[in-house]
Amino acid sequence: MFWKILGVVVLVWIAFAILGALIKALFPILIVTGLIFGLYLVYKAVSGSKNKSPLGKY
């Protein structure tokens, strides 16, 4: 029983380590993507488009 509990604890620890590494690696990409998307939305809001329909140019 001790070895089963120890095995589960080790597997959970490894899973959290992998998840933490993924989050640490992908967080800067998320920040840059959010910044680019925000700048795009600001550009679209400031640019004076003649078509004011919510569907754009469709």
Helices and strands as residue ranges (DSSP letters): H 2-46
